[in-house]
Amino acid sequence: MTLRRTLTGLALCVMALALFMGCVETGPPPPMVVEAPPPPPMPEPQLYFVNVSSLALREGPTTAAPQIGTLNFNDEVEILETSSGWARVGDVRRERTGWASLRYLQPVPADRPRSAPRKRSAPAKEPAKPAPAPKAM
């Protein structure tokens, strides 16, 4: 009889443990780690070249805006923004920006070699003057 009570007690303990384990709340599931996709590559700049002998570079997108410079035939420019037939351009070689009419700009073909920015030369140094000869006494 003692063995029977022991086994019954053991069975009751196992059932109580199973019941207890079923009632225990588990915490929230771990957050799902989702890797963000890599950012899209930066678009290539829109390069255009001037197709007229000279093109006015202006402060604003209108012929009434003051002229701040001139672009020459085959100068490369980068389109920064557009507005009503005008483009705000960055002059690749001279590092300046302004507005130019889109009518006189053409896209640079993919097989055309790109122009390199102009290197700024150091200011010219004045030649050294020879020291005056000492006077005889």
ZAZA-292931 format. One record per residue: residue in three letters; z negated, x, y negated of N, C-alpha, C in turn. Coordinates in pm, whole numbers, padded with zeros to 5 digits, always signed. Atoms other than C-alpha are relative to their C-alpha. Layout:
REM ZAZA-292931
ALAZXYZXYZXY;...
***
This chain:
REM ZAZA-292931
MET+00000+00081+00117+00000+00000+00000+00000+00087-00126;THR+00005-00087+00113-00068+00285-00234+00139+00055-00032;LEU-00135-00049+00021+00280+00419-00185+00085-00108-00064;ARG-00076+00112+00056+00422+00078-00260-00033-00018-00146;ARG+00039+00014+00140+00222+00054-00584+00057+00115-00083;THR-00050-00116+00072+00328+00403-00685+00149-00016-00028;LEU-00144+00019+00019+00695+00327-00629+00030-00114-00096;THR-00019+00113+00092+00667-00004-00810-00031+00044-00143;GLY+00036-00049+00133+00492+00165-01103+00108+00094-00054;LEU-00105-00092+00041+00756+00435-01108+00126-00076-00040;ALA-00117+00082+00032+01036+00174-01105-00020-00070-00133;LEU+00027+00067+00127+00868-00014-01391+00009+00100-00116;CYS-00009-00102+00106+00839+00309-01590+00146+00034-00031;VAL-00142-00032+00020+01209+00388-01538+00068-00114-00074;MET-00061+00116+00068+01309+00034-01643-00048-00007-00146;ALA+00053+00002+00136+01081+00053-01951+00067+00110-00083;LEU-00066-00109+00069+01232+00388-02043+00145-00035-00031;ALA-00139+00041+00022+01585+00250-02000+00006-00105-00111;LEU+00003+00104+00103+01493-00053-02211-00030+00062-00136;PHE+00035-00066+00124+01335+00169-02476+00120+00079-00055;MET-00115-00079+00044+01640+00398-02491+00112-00091-00051;GLY-00102+00093+00046+01867+00096-02532-00033-00060-00135;CYS+00042+00061+00125+01664-00029-02828-00002+00098-00116;VAL+00006-00099+00106+01659+00295-03022+00131+00000-00077;GLU-00120-00002+00083+01898+00286-03314+00043+00143-00023;THR-00052-00132+00032+02119+00581-03356+00039+00000-00146;GLY-00037-00012+00141+02200+00709-03703+00148-00033-00018;PRO-00141+00028+00024+02533+00652-03868+00086+00109+00067;PRO-00085-00100-00064+02823+00823-03700+00031+00112-00099;PRO-00030-00110+00092+02908+01163-03842+00128-00031-00076;PRO-00120+00032+00078+03161+01144-04122+00123+00069+00062;MET-00124-00056-00052+03519+01199-04017+00050+00103-00101;VAL-00051-00105+00087+03649+01523-04157+00152-00007+00006;VAL-00145+00009+00008+04002+01470-04273+00045+00106-00099;GLU-00050-00104+00089+04179+01770-04414+00104-00059-00093;ALA-00096+00049+00099+04362+01692-04733+00131+00077+00019;PRO-00127-00072-00013+04732+01771-04717+00013+00101-00113;PRO-00015-00099+00107+04829+02080-04913+00076-00061-00116;PRO-00069+00056+00116+04944+02009-05267+00149+00031+00010;PRO-00144-00026-00005+05320+01978-05306+00033+00124-00080;PRO-00036-00120+00074+05492+02295-05421+00046-00036-00141;MET-00041+00022+00138+05555+02329-05791+00152-00007-00006;PRO-00145+00008+00007+05906+02216-05876+00057+00119-00077;GLU-00067-00108+00071+06148+02482-05984+00029-00046-00142;PRO-00029+00042+00138+06196+02484-06360+00146-00042-00012;GLN-00135+00047+00024+06502+02298-06481+00066+00096-00098;LEU-00067-00097+00086+06718+02579-06614+00137-00050-00041;TYR-00128+00040+00057+07012+02505-06839+00052+00117-00083;PHE-00053-00100+00091+07245+02721-07043+00078-00068-00109;VAL-00068+00053+00119+07400+02668-07385+00150+00017+00022;ASN-00145-00006-00024+07772+02582-07360+00081-00006-00129;VAL-00070-00008+00128+07862+02616-07732-00036+00133-00066;SER+00023-00131+00059+07879+02920-07960-00137+00012-00065;SER+00136-00002+00054+07556+02827-08142-00054-00143+00000;LEU+00065+00130-00010+07309+02543-08108-00132+00007-00075;ALA+00121+00002+00081+07036+02451-08354-00121-00033+00087;LEU+00129+00025-00063+06679+02467-08224-00088-00061-00109;ARG+00070+00075+00105+06470+02210-08413-00144-00029+00036;GLU+00142+00034-00019+06106+02110-08460-00020-00132+00073;GLY+00014+00132-00062+06168+01755-08337+00133-00047+00057;PRO-00121+00050-00067+06420+01546-08141+00091-00082-00092;THR-00089+00068+00092+06640+01453-08436+00070+00104-00089;THR-00070-00093+00090+06897+01615-08664-00071+00010-00135;ALA+00075-00006+00126+06663+01536-08954-00117+00099+00007;ALA+00112-00095-00014+06397+01773-08812+00045+00138-00047;PRO-00036-00134+00048+06387+02121-08966+00047+00091+00114;GLN-00052-00096-00098+06584+02390-08785-00092+00122+00003;ILE+00093-00114-00012+06356+02665-08651+00066+00121+00064;GLY-00069-00112-00062+06615+02883-08481+00136-00042+00050;THR-00133+00027-00053+06952+02907-08313+00008+00056+00141;LEU-00029-00046-00135+07050+02932-07949+00147+00039+00003;ASN-00137-00049-00007+07368+03124-07864+00064-00038+00134;PHE-00075+00029-00121+07639+03073-07602-00061+00075+00119;ASN+00053-00052-00126+07506+03130-07247-00149+00031-00001;ASP+00146-00017-00002+07139+03149-07355-00056-00097+00103;GLU+00065+00087-00098+06920+03014-07075-00125-00061-00062;VAL+00118+00071+00048+06659+02753-07156-00059-00078+00115;GLU+00070+00081-00098+06402+02568-06952-00032-00134-00063;ILE+00028+00134+00053+06380+02190-07002-00148-00031+00024;LEU+00142+00033-00009+06017+02099-07075-00023-00151-00003;GLU+00004+00147+00005+06070+01731-07162+00127-00049-00066;THR-00119+00058+00062+06344+01494-07276-00037-00126-00076;SER+00022+00120+00079+06369+01215-07530+00130-00039-00069;SER-00118+00058+00066+06675+01007-07627+00113+00100-00024;GLY-00112-00093+00015+06943+01269-07562-00038+00136-00053;TRP+00050-00129+00047+06727+01557-07679-00090+00060+00107;ALA+00087-00068-00095+06538+01816-07478-00087+00100-00075;ARG+00087-00106+00051+06234+02019-07569+00018+00115+00097;VAL-00037-00112-00086+06335+02357-07438-00084+00123-00031;GLY+00062-00130+00016+06173+02691-07383+00109+00105+00014;ASP-00100-00107-00003+06401+02982-07467-00052+00110+00091;VAL+00047-00092-00102+06371+03208-07163-00016+00142-00053;ARG+00001-00139+00044+06448+03536-07338-00087+00024-00123;ARG+00070-00025+00127+06282+03488-07676-00140-00060-00005;GLU+00134+00059-00010+05967+03302-07565-00032-00089-00119;ARG+00023+00097+00107+05998+03019-07817+00041-00137+00053;THR-00034+00136-00041+06023+02640-07787+00049-00078-00120;GLY-00051+00087+00103+06201+02372-07981+00085-00109+00065;TRP-00082+00112-00049+06429+02069-07949+00147+00032-00022;ALA-00144-00021+00007+06802+02088-07876+00069-00121+00061;SER-00075+00113-00052+07069+01828-07807+00042+00028+00144;LEU-00038-00014-00141+07123+01773-07432+00151+00008+00017;ARG-00145+00003-00010+07495+01727-07502+00059+00140+00016;TYR-00053-00137+00001+07538+02104-07541-00070+00092+00101;LEU+00068-00077-00104+07331+02213-07239+00058-00038+00136;GLN-00049+00026-00135+07456+02246-06880-00098+00062+00100;PRO+00090-00058-00101+07251+02301-06562+00052+00135+00048;VAL-00036-00131-00053+07247+02657-06434+00032-00019+00149;PRO-00032+00011-00142+07431+02670-06098-00096+00086+00084;ALA+00094-00071-00087+07218+02786-05803+00045+00144+00026;ASP-00047-00134-00033+07441+03090-05742+00012+00091-00123;ARG-00009-00081+00121+07430+03211-06104-00123+00089-00011;PRO+00116-00088+00014+07209+03517-06154-00081-00038-00123;ARG+00088+00035+00112+06908+03451-06377-00011+00116-00096;SER+00019-00106+00098+06866+03641-06698-00146+00039-00002;ALA+00137-00051+00006+06558+03856-06728-00049-00013-00143;PRO+00052+00005+00137+06327+03808-07026+00019+00135-00068;ARG-00023-00122+00076+06399+04059-07298-00132+00075-00015;LYS+00119-00082+00017+06152+04346-07304-00015+00032-00148;ARG+00025-00032+00140+05991+04402-07636-00018+00150-00012;SER+00010-00145+00018+06037+04754-07756-00117+00031-00093;ALA+00111-00044+00085+05756+04947-07916+00055+00024-00140;PRO-00048-00025+00136+05777+04973-08294+00042+00146-00016;ALA-00052-00135+00020+05977+05274-08405-00100+00082-00080;LYS+00093-00089+00070+05763+05569-08508+00080+00080-00102;GLU-00066-00081+00102+05848+05755-08825-00005+00146+00045;PRO+00004-00140-00042+05947+06116-08761-00106+00076-00079;ALA+00106-00078+00064+05670+06363-08833+00061+00093-00103;LYS-00048-00089+00106+05716+06555-09158-00058+00139+00023;PRO+00056-00134-00020+05683+06930-09127-00100+00031-00111;ALA+00104-00037+00098+05382+07079-09300+00062+00091-00104;PRO-00058-00087+00104+05464+07243-09637-00041+00145+00024;ALA+00026-00144-00017+05489+07622-09627-00103+00044-00104;PRO+00099-00046+00100+05197+07803-09794+00070+00080-00109;LYS-00057-00071+00114+05275+07946-10139-00053+00143-00005;ALA+00042-00139+00011+05270+08319-10187-00070+00022-00134;MET+00072-00027+00125+05036+08461-10450+00050+00117-00070;
***
